[in-house]
Amino acid sequence: MFKVDIPGYGTLKLEHLVLDYNGTLAVDGILVDGVAERLLALADRFDIHVVTADTFGKARENLEGLPCELILLEPGGQDEAKGEFVKGLGSGSTAAIGNGCNDHLMLEESALGIAVVLAEGASSRTVLAADVVCRSITSALDLLSNPKRLTATLRR
């Protein structure tokens, strides 16, 4: 479990980490350097779930051996499916990271929503749903390993 008290913001008690794959963990279907190591390091604090449409068809191959559950979505209604997935886990105990328009509901529904802006860019709708915006997935994952960074961003 991940717990951090943020002055003026509240206490986050997180058990689940929900991640998009393409545009978030990967660029053009290839896992970003440093992601595997960070997921391994976070696995003792979080149950990790990757929820994706898998645009490039490489998620299963690139996530093999990593401590995460892979959920492949059917076309259509992916934003709603991701939001419902977070609700099913427990919104109050979930952090979510994404970039695409189909990620906005999972970020909005989560106790902590993080938008990332990689080579693919980020949907403005998702950025507006986020609590934090990061310029890389490694920076976003590092917030969960170094909670004082998260506190510095969110305290009021």
C-alpha positions as CSV (number, residue, x, y, z in Angstrom):
1,M,0.0,0.0,0.0
2,F,1.0,3.6,-0.7
3,K,0.1,6.2,1.8
4,V,0.9,9.9,1.8
5,D,-0.6,12.8,3.8
6,I,-0.6,16.0,1.7
7,P,-1.3,19.2,3.5
8,G,-4.5,20.9,2.4
9,Y,-5.2,18.0,-0.1
10,G,-5.8,15.0,2.1
11,T,-4.5,11.5,2.7
12,L,-4.0,9.1,-0.2
13,K,-4.2,5.4,0.6
14,L,-3.6,3.7,-2.6
15,E,-3.6,-0.1,-3.4
16,H,-4.1,-0.2,-7.2
17,L,-2.2,1.4,-10.1
18,V,-4.1,1.4,-13.4
19,L,-2.1,2.3,-16.5
20,D,-2.8,2.8,-20.1
21,Y,-0.2,1.2,-22.5
22,N,0.2,3.1,-25.8
23,G,1.2,6.7,-25.3
24,T,1.6,6.1,-21.6
25,L,3.9,3.2,-20.9
26,A,5.0,2.8,-24.6
27,V,5.7,4.8,-27.7
28,D,4.7,3.2,-31.0
29,G,4.0,0.0,-29.0
30,I,7.5,-0.2,-27.5
31,L,7.9,0.0,-23.7
32,V,9.7,3.2,-22.7
33,D,13.2,2.7,-21.2
34,G,13.1,2.6,-17.4
35,V,9.4,1.6,-17.2
36,A,10.1,-2.1,-16.5
37,E,12.4,-1.4,-13.6
38,R,10.0,1.1,-12.1
39,L,7.0,-1.3,-12.3
40,L,9.1,-4.0,-10.6
41,A,9.9,-1.5,-7.8
42,L,6.3,-0.5,-7.3
43,A,4.9,-4.0,-7.3
44,D,5.4,-4.3,-3.5
45,R,3.1,-1.3,-2.9
46,F,0.5,-1.7,-5.7
47,D,-1.5,-4.2,-7.6
48,I,-0.7,-3.0,-11.1
49,H,-3.2,-3.2,-14.0
50,V,-2.6,-2.2,-17.6
51,V,-5.9,-1.5,-19.4
52,T,-5.5,-0.9,-23.1
53,A,-6.9,-1.1,-26.6
54,D,-3.3,-2.2,-27.6
55,T,-3.2,-0.2,-30.8
56,F,0.1,-1.7,-31.9
57,G,-0.6,-5.2,-30.7
58,K,2.6,-5.4,-28.6
59,A,1.5,-5.0,-25.0
60,R,1.4,-8.7,-24.0
61,E,4.9,-9.3,-25.5
62,N,6.4,-6.2,-23.9
63,L,4.9,-6.7,-20.5
64,E,5.8,-10.3,-20.3
65,G,7.4,-11.1,-16.9
66,L,6.4,-7.9,-15.3
67,P,4.1,-7.8,-12.2
68,C,1.0,-6.6,-13.9
69,E,-2.4,-7.7,-15.0
70,L,-3.1,-7.0,-18.7
71,I,-6.7,-6.1,-19.7
72,L,-7.3,-5.8,-23.4
73,L,-10.3,-3.7,-24.4
74,E,-12.6,-4.2,-27.4
75,P,-13.2,-1.2,-29.8
76,G,-15.8,1.3,-28.7
77,G,-16.7,2.7,-25.3
78,Q,-13.1,2.3,-24.0
79,D,-13.3,5.5,-21.9
80,E,-16.4,4.1,-20.1
81,A,-14.7,0.6,-19.8
82,K,-11.6,2.2,-18.2
83,G,-13.7,4.3,-15.8
84,E,-15.8,1.2,-14.8
85,F,-12.7,-0.8,-14.3
86,V,-11.4,1.8,-11.7
87,K,-14.8,1.8,-10.0
88,G,-14.7,-2.0,-9.7
89,L,-11.3,-1.8,-8.0
90,G,-12.3,0.9,-5.7
91,S,-11.9,4.5,-6.9
92,G,-10.7,5.8,-3.5
93,S,-7.8,3.3,-3.4
94,T,-6.7,3.7,-7.1
95,A,-4.1,5.8,-8.9
96,A,-4.4,6.0,-12.7
97,I,-1.9,7.1,-15.4
98,G,-2.9,7.8,-19.0
99,N,-2.7,10.2,-21.9
100,G,-5.5,9.5,-24.4
101,C,-9.0,10.7,-24.6
102,N,-10.1,7.2,-23.6
103,D,-8.2,7.6,-20.3
104,H,-10.1,10.7,-19.0
105,L,-12.8,8.8,-17.1
106,M,-10.3,6.5,-15.3
107,L,-8.2,9.5,-14.2
108,E,-11.3,11.4,-13.1
109,E,-12.6,8.3,-11.2
110,S,-9.3,7.6,-9.5
111,A,-8.2,9.1,-6.1
112,L,-5.0,10.2,-8.0
113,G,-5.0,10.8,-11.7
114,I,-1.8,11.5,-13.6
115,A,-1.6,12.5,-17.2
116,V,1.6,12.0,-19.2
117,V,2.7,13.8,-22.3
118,L,5.0,11.6,-24.5
119,A,5.6,11.6,-28.2
120,E,1.9,10.9,-28.9
121,G,0.8,13.9,-26.9
122,A,-2.1,14.0,-24.5
123,S,-5.8,14.6,-24.9
124,S,-6.9,18.0,-23.4
125,R,-9.8,16.2,-21.8
126,T,-7.5,13.8,-20.0
127,V,-5.2,16.6,-18.9
128,L,-8.1,18.4,-17.4
129,A,-9.2,15.3,-15.5
130,A,-5.7,14.8,-14.0
131,D,-4.5,15.8,-10.6
132,V,-0.9,16.0,-11.9
133,V,0.6,16.2,-15.4
134,C,4.1,14.8,-16.1
135,R,6.3,15.1,-19.1
136,S,7.3,11.4,-19.0
137,I,6.1,8.1,-17.7
138,T,9.3,7.6,-15.7
139,S,8.6,11.0,-13.9
140,A,5.0,9.9,-13.2
141,L,6.0,6.5,-11.8
142,D,8.8,8.2,-9.7
143,L,6.1,10.3,-8.0
144,L,4.8,7.0,-6.5
145,S,8.3,6.0,-5.4
146,N,9.1,9.4,-4.0
147,P,5.9,10.7,-2.3
148,K,7.5,14.0,-1.3
149,R,7.5,15.0,-5.0
150,L,3.8,14.3,-5.1
151,T,3.3,16.3,-1.9
152,A,5.3,19.3,-3.3
153,T,3.0,19.3,-6.3
154,L,-0.4,18.8,-4.6
155,R,-0.1,20.6,-1.3
156,R,-2.2,23.8,-0.8
